[in-house]
């Protein structure tokens, strides 16, 4: 009888010890899990609508600014970049993929930002390289964006750019404009440039393309009819900047482009935006959202802080123009 009691006593002690071990293990697992959650990597999704230097410069500036603030890809953040390579059909699917796996989203170009906004109504969204975010339906206003989206606008100083072009070719009578008619940014800038050209007493000759396949033929025709060409910040034309620049040399036609990146590859001069600096501005906004928990709704849309006169000296020499003679009017 005594042996039986001892047996049951030993069994009870074993069960008790097992229970304590399970509780301690559970607590340890809970603490480990909590520690893992505290160290979770922030996922940032970046969507580009095309492959060209202005957009990639903005992307580089954005990631550099994050790194400067201690947010480093592969350490405490993970950046996933998707590029539709000019295919509007791929944008929505790519936007959905990024929205499903990201804590913060960045759309580089108006169409990329619109695609992200259409699939994510809670995840913070930033945009850059977007000319008219209000007109594009991305924000309620520049000062008070509302919702979950804000960013930086690349509205260029088009009046100064047209003045620059006219100062280079003062005897010009007809100034051409070429852009992709399906890009909202480009259409807005082309309309404003047309107004500035006509107010100068000159005729604006407008031709549009629908893809990079059209660019060479349309640009050749345009240059045969005008004295100079203005190209807004257009993704399609920027992708074909070298081709159009070659045609400009053949036809001895000066080009003022909307962006510095485009001008460096196939234009003569511009007074424009440094897209890397614009990307850095956007990166600072991302830090405000991620580090300081500021809502996009409370971050006004910003415009470029850095503007500069850029002259492509190689192009100038090819056109027989002294680079030093190209200056902004005071």
ROKEZA-663316 format. One record per residue (C-alpha): x, y negated, z negated; residue number from 1; chain. Coordinates in nm, 3 decimals. Layout:
! ROKEZA-663316
       u       v       w resi chain
       X       Y       Z  NUM     A
...
***
This chain:
! ROKEZA-663316
       u       v       w resi chain
   0.000   0.000   0.000    1     A
   0.283  -0.234  -0.086    2     A
   0.468  -0.144   0.234    3     A
   0.160  -0.231   0.440    4     A
   0.132  -0.573   0.278    5     A
   0.500  -0.638   0.348    6     A
   0.452  -0.536   0.709    7     A
   0.161  -0.774   0.751    8     A
   0.356  -1.050   0.576    9     A
   0.653  -1.013   0.813   10     A
   0.419  -1.012   1.111   11     A
   0.251  -1.331   0.988   12     A
   0.585  -1.504   0.943   13     A
   0.687  -1.410   1.300   14     A
   0.363  -1.550   1.441   15     A
   0.412  -1.867   1.243   16     A
   0.768  -1.913   1.368   17     A
   0.655  -1.848   1.725   18     A
   0.382  -2.112   1.690   19     A
   0.632  -2.368   1.557   20     A
   0.870  -2.292   1.845   21     A
   0.591  -2.340   2.098   22     A
   0.494  -2.674   1.943   23     A
   0.854  -2.795   1.946   24     A
   0.896  -2.682   2.307   25     A
   0.577  -2.863   2.407   26     A
   0.694  -3.180   2.234   27     A
   1.030  -3.155   2.404   28     A
   0.865  -3.106   2.742   29     A
   0.640  -3.403   2.675   30     A
   0.941  -3.620   2.588   31     A
   1.132  -3.497   2.894   32     A
   0.831  -3.571   3.114   33     A
   0.796  -3.915   2.963   34     A
   1.165  -3.986   3.025   35     A
   1.130  -3.870   3.387   36     A
   0.832  -4.097   3.441   37     A
   1.023  -4.391   3.295   38     A
   1.298  -4.330   3.546   39     A
   1.074  -4.283   3.851   40     A
   1.214  -4.420   4.176   41     A
   1.017  -4.703   4.339   42     A
   0.911  -4.613   4.693   43     A
   0.919  -4.896   4.947   44     A
   0.775  -4.844   5.295   45     A
   0.886  -5.068   5.584   46     A
   0.700  -5.074   5.916   47     A
   0.845  -5.234   6.230   48     A
   0.650  -5.277   6.552   49     A
   0.952  -5.279   6.784   50     A
   1.328  -5.242   6.803   51     A
   1.509  -5.571   6.850   52     A
   1.759  -5.786   6.667   53     A
   1.524  -6.040   6.507   54     A
   1.315  -5.773   6.335   55     A
   1.612  -5.562   6.229   56     A
   1.787  -5.875   6.098   57     A
   1.482  -5.947   5.882   58     A
   1.494  -5.589   5.755   59     A
   1.864  -5.619   5.671   60     A
   1.809  -5.945   5.483   61     A
   1.524  -5.789   5.286   62     A
   1.726  -5.486   5.171   63     A
   2.033  -5.701   5.095   64     A
   1.826  -5.924   4.867   65     A
   1.687  -5.620   4.687   66     A
   2.042  -5.491   4.633   67     A
   2.152  -5.832   4.503   68     A
   1.884  -5.796   4.237   69     A
   1.982  -5.443   4.136   70     A
   1.725  -5.257   4.348   71     A
   1.944  -5.015   4.540   72     A
   1.825  -4.762   4.796   73     A
   1.908  -4.411   4.681   74     A
   1.948  -4.511   4.317   75     A
   1.639  -4.674   4.168   76     A
   1.442  -4.728   4.488   77     A
   1.379  -4.526   4.803   78     A
   1.324  -4.711   5.130   79     A
   1.141  -4.539   5.414   80     A
   1.155  -4.721   5.749   81     A
   0.926  -4.637   6.043   82     A
   0.939  -4.808   6.383   83     A
   0.665  -4.774   6.644   84     A
   0.913  -4.875   6.919   85     A
   0.657  -5.105   7.079   86     A
   0.377  -4.847   7.082   87     A
   0.065  -4.999   6.930   88     A
  -0.093  -4.654   6.927   89     A
   0.160  -4.530   6.672   90     A
   0.131  -4.822   6.433   91     A
  -0.186  -4.710   6.253   92     A
  -0.063  -4.355   6.190   93     A
   0.273  -4.480   6.067   94     A
   0.103  -4.736   5.843   95     A
  -0.116  -4.464   5.692   96     A
   0.186  -4.242   5.627   97     A
   0.373  -4.522   5.449   98     A
   0.066  -4.629   5.251   99     A
   0.022  -4.276   5.115  100     A
   0.371  -4.263   4.967  101     A
   0.475  -4.620   4.880  102     A
   0.459  -4.851   4.578  103     A
   0.532  -5.156   4.795  104     A
   0.489  -5.209   5.169  105     A
   0.658  -5.446   5.415  106     A
   0.528  -5.515   5.765  107     A
   0.780  -5.678   6.000  108     A
   0.570  -5.856   6.267  109     A
   0.202  -5.948   6.273  110     A
   0.083  -5.620   6.423  111     A
   0.279  -5.416   6.167  112     A
   0.138  -5.620   5.880  113     A
  -0.217  -5.591   6.016  114     A
  -0.182  -5.214   6.045  115     A
  -0.066  -5.187   5.683  116     A
  -0.343  -5.416   5.562  117     A
  -0.603  -5.199   5.736  118     A
  -0.505  -4.888   5.538  119     A
  -0.392  -5.023   5.198  120     A
  -0.616  -5.251   4.994  121     A
  -0.446  -5.206   4.655  122     A
  -0.076  -5.142   4.719  123     A
   0.120  -5.473   4.730  124     A
   0.202  -5.568   5.090  125     A
   0.457  -5.819   5.215  126     A
   0.500  -5.941   5.572  127     A
   0.771  -6.125   5.761  128     A
   0.830  -6.233   6.122  129     A
   0.461  -6.328   6.129  130     A
   0.378  -6.661   6.289  131     A
   0.021  -6.736   6.178  132     A
  -0.079  -6.506   5.889  133     A
  -0.396  -6.701   5.822  134     A
  -0.508  -6.691   6.185  135     A
  -0.422  -6.321   6.196  136     A
  -0.661  -6.254   5.908  137     A
  -0.386  -6.141   5.671  138     A
  -0.438  -6.410   5.405  139     A
  -0.714  -6.642   5.294  140     A
  -0.478  -6.939   5.307  141     A
  -0.106  -7.009   5.303  142     A
  -0.122  -7.153   4.951  143     A
  -0.359  -6.894   4.805  144     A
  -0.322  -6.566   4.994  145     A
  -0.575  -6.373   4.785  146     A
  -0.591  -5.994   4.792  147     A
  -0.282  -5.774   4.790  148     A
  -0.076  -5.933   5.068  149     A
   0.161  -6.227   5.116  150     A
   0.499  -6.292   5.278  151     A
   0.699  -6.522   5.502  152     A
   0.599  -6.691   5.829  153     A
   0.835  -6.738   6.122  154     A
   0.647  -7.030   6.273  155     A
   0.921  -7.194   6.478  156     A
   0.978  -7.569   6.523  157     A
   0.836  -7.548   6.875  158     A
   0.819  -7.926   6.927  159     A
   1.191  -7.957   6.853  160     A
   1.261  -7.658   7.078  161     A
   1.076  -7.814   7.372  162     A
   1.255  -8.145   7.309  163     A
   1.584  -7.955   7.315  164     A
   1.498  -7.791   7.647  165     A
   1.397  -8.122   7.802  166     A
   1.720  -8.286   7.680  167     A
   1.918  -8.012   7.857  168     A
   1.723  -8.053   8.183  169     A
   1.588  -8.411   8.168  170     A
   1.501  -8.411   8.540  171     A
   1.278  -8.103   8.501  172     A
   0.926  -8.120   8.637  173     A
   0.801  -7.765   8.578  174     A
   0.882  -7.562   8.269  175     A
   0.796  -7.194   8.258  176     A
   0.667  -6.993   7.962  177     A
   0.675  -6.614   7.955  178     A
   0.542  -6.385   7.683  179     A
   0.349  -6.064   7.613  180     A
  -0.021  -6.146   7.622  181     A
  -0.101  -5.875   7.366  182     A
   0.117  -6.027   7.093  183     A
  -0.086  -6.275   6.881  184     A
   0.228  -6.452   6.755  185     A
   0.346  -6.521   7.107  186     A
   0.012  -6.651   7.229  187     A
  -0.010  -6.902   6.944  188     A
   0.340  -7.032   7.013  189     A
   0.284  -7.042   7.389  190     A
  -0.030  -7.253   7.345  191     A
   0.154  -7.499   7.120  192     A
   0.452  -7.514   7.357  193     A
   0.220  -7.574   7.654  194     A
   0.070  -7.872   7.476  195     A
   0.413  -8.015   7.397  196     A
   0.529  -7.969   7.759  197     A
   0.219  -8.136   7.901  198     A
   0.249  -8.425   7.654  199     A
   0.600  -8.484   7.790  200     A
   0.450  -8.540   8.137  201     A
   0.568  -8.206   8.276  202     A
   0.378  -7.908   8.409  203     A
   0.371  -7.583   8.213  204     A
   0.381  -7.268   8.427  205     A
   0.264  -6.968   8.225  206     A
   0.319  -6.603   8.312  207     A
   0.257  -6.301   8.091  208     A
   0.368  -5.939   8.069  209     A
   0.213  -5.633   7.908  210     A
   0.528  -5.426   7.846  211     A
   0.903  -5.426   7.901  212     A
   0.837  -5.261   8.240  213     A
   0.688  -5.588   8.369  214     A
   0.954  -5.823   8.239  215     A
   1.208  -5.825   8.521  216     A
   0.957  -5.872   8.801  217     A
   0.756  -6.142   8.622  218     A
   1.067  -6.327   8.501  219     A
   1.212  -6.332   8.854  220     A
   0.891  -6.478   8.993  221     A
   0.870  -6.736   8.716  222     A
   1.228  -6.854   8.762  223     A
   1.170  -6.906   9.133  224     A
   0.901  -7.161   9.050  225     A
   1.039  -7.364   8.756  226     A
   1.334  -7.576   8.643  227     A
   1.367  -7.426   8.294  228     A
   1.208  -7.155   8.079  229     A
   1.077  -7.142   7.724  230     A
   1.030  -6.801   7.555  231     A
   0.852  -6.785   7.219  232     A
   0.947  -6.535   6.948  233     A
   0.807  -6.240   7.139  234     A
   0.895  -5.878   7.055  235     A
   0.874  -5.757   7.415  236     A
   1.082  -6.039   7.561  237     A
   1.335  -6.011   7.279  238     A
   1.376  -5.643   7.362  239     A
   1.456  -5.746   7.720  240     A
   1.665  -6.054   7.633  241     A
   1.977  -5.929   7.811  242     A
   1.781  -5.856   8.131  243     A
   1.615  -6.198   8.134  244     A
   1.945  -6.366   8.050  245     A
   2.105  -6.204   8.354  246     A
   1.826  -6.337   8.572  247     A
   1.875  -6.684   8.422  248     A
   2.241  -6.678   8.529  249     A
   2.152  -6.558   8.880  250     A
   1.893  -6.833   8.920  251     A
   2.084  -7.098   8.719  252     A
   1.783  -7.153   8.493  253     A
   1.836  -7.259   8.129  254     A
   1.635  -7.074   7.865  255     A
   1.541  -7.199   7.521  256     A
   1.409  -6.906   7.317  257     A
   1.211  -6.907   6.995  258     A
   1.469  -6.718   6.788  259     A
   1.843  -6.735   6.737  260     A
   1.873  -6.358   6.781  261     A
   1.711  -6.374   7.126  262     A
   1.924  -6.672   7.226  263     A
   2.243  -6.492   7.126  264     A
   2.157  -6.208   7.364  265     A
   2.009  -6.390   7.662  266     A
   1.926  -6.755   7.604  267     A
   2.109  -7.087   7.623  268     A
   2.015  -7.266   7.303  269     A
   1.752  -7.300   7.035  270     A
   1.666  -7.476   6.716  271     A
   1.539  -7.184   6.521  272     A
   1.511  -6.938   6.240  273     A
   1.779  -6.717   6.093  274     A
   1.578  -6.395   6.057  275     A
   1.822  -6.244   5.811  276     A
   1.767  -6.542   5.581  277     A
   1.392  -6.507   5.631  278     A
   1.419  -6.141   5.530  279     A
   1.606  -6.244   5.216  280     A
   1.326  -6.484   5.128  281     A
   1.083  -6.195   5.160  282     A
   1.312  -5.981   4.944  283     A
   1.292  -6.240   4.666  284     A
   0.915  -6.212   4.678  285     A
   0.944  -5.834   4.648  286     A
   1.156  -5.878   4.335  287     A
   0.887  -6.102   4.187  288     A
   0.629  -5.830   4.247  289     A
   0.836  -5.532   4.134  290     A
   1.034  -5.682   3.846  291     A
   0.806  -5.955   3.715  292     A
   0.467  -5.797   3.796  293     A
   0.353  -6.101   3.994  294     A
   0.049  -6.035   4.212  295     A
   0.080  -6.105   4.587  296     A
  -0.235  -6.314   4.549  297     A
  -0.035  -6.556   4.333  298     A
   0.262  -6.590   4.569  299     A
   0.205  -6.856   4.840  300     A
   0.315  -6.769   5.193  301     A
   0.658  -6.917   5.260  302     A
   0.809  -7.061   5.578  303     A
   1.176  -7.046   5.677  304     A
   1.414  -7.232   5.449  305     A
   1.702  -7.209   5.696  306     A
   1.680  -7.371   6.042  307     A
   1.976  -7.435   6.268  308     A
   2.082  -7.541   6.616  309     A
   2.237  -7.245   6.794  310     A
   2.415  -7.263   7.132  311     A
   2.516  -6.955   7.331  312     A
   2.848  -7.086   7.463  313     A
   2.899  -6.797   7.705  314     A
   2.560  -6.862   7.863  315     A
   2.631  -7.236   7.879  316     A
   2.953  -7.175   8.069  317     A
   2.771  -6.939   8.310  318     A
   2.521  -7.217   8.381  319     A
   2.791  -7.483   8.421  320     A
   2.681  -7.667   8.107  321     A
   2.917  -7.810   7.846  322     A
   2.816  -7.648   7.513  323     A
   2.920  -7.963   7.325  324     A
   2.665  -8.165   7.522  325     A
   2.375  -7.966   7.374  326     A
   2.254  -8.151   7.068  327     A
   1.928  -8.217   6.892  328     A
   1.773  -8.559   6.942  329     A
   1.782  -8.765   6.625  330     A
***
